[in-house]
Amino acid sequence: MILLGLTGSIGMGKSATAQMFRECGAPVYDADASVHGIYQPGGRAVAPVSAAFEDILDEDGGIDRAKLRAAVIGDPQAIQRLEEIVHPLVGAVQLEFLEAQRAAGAPYIVLDVPLLFETGGNARCNYVAVVSAPAAMQRERVLARGEMSEQDFEAILAKQVPDAEKRARADFIISTAFGFDFARAHVKAIADLMIRLAGEAGND
């Protein structure tokens, strides 16, 4: 089974591109959704994270991500402590997903991971696809959402591997600069290639 890593900086259109792979029939592991899931009431992270940080639960007993963010922001030791708790839990969810898809006979899967390069996750992938767009378009998209200030945007960018480096390290570059129909054609070509390569590997 081929592992195709899918990543891209904020505002590049990665989530929409992941959906395009789903439309092509690819099983997609969503790292953000996995984190969201373990933070839900009864989720795997609730007990250990709430034991490490005070007053971060919401009224339903899940982790309030805004409260958690406030508890760790600007505190490198707190961030490290949180990562030491959460990363193994997310890793376990990903492993379960991989095993299930392997058992189901999936020729390839897509690992949708925003911080793929930053966490070294690319080393586990057979191929990596990076979703990209010009910096001015990226900035415009993010700020148009109205969810963060320009300072917040810059802070997030500073923590991410630069887009140019991601593109240089990628096996495939999917541009969303020319609209999603353009990107969808690239996704279809990559999906077809993954299926062909998986078939060839199975015949070796």
Secondary structure, 3 states (H helix, E strand, C coil): CEEEEEECCCCCCHHHHHHHHHHCCCCEEEHHHHHHHHHCCCCCCHHHHHHHCCCCECCCCCECHHHHHHHHCCCHHHHHHHHHHHHHHHHHHHHHHHHHHHHCCCCEEEEECCCCCCCCHHHHCCEEEEEECCHHHHHHHHHHCCCCCHHHHHHHHHHCCCHHHHHHHCCEEEECCCCHHHHHHHHHHHHHHHHHHHHHHHHC
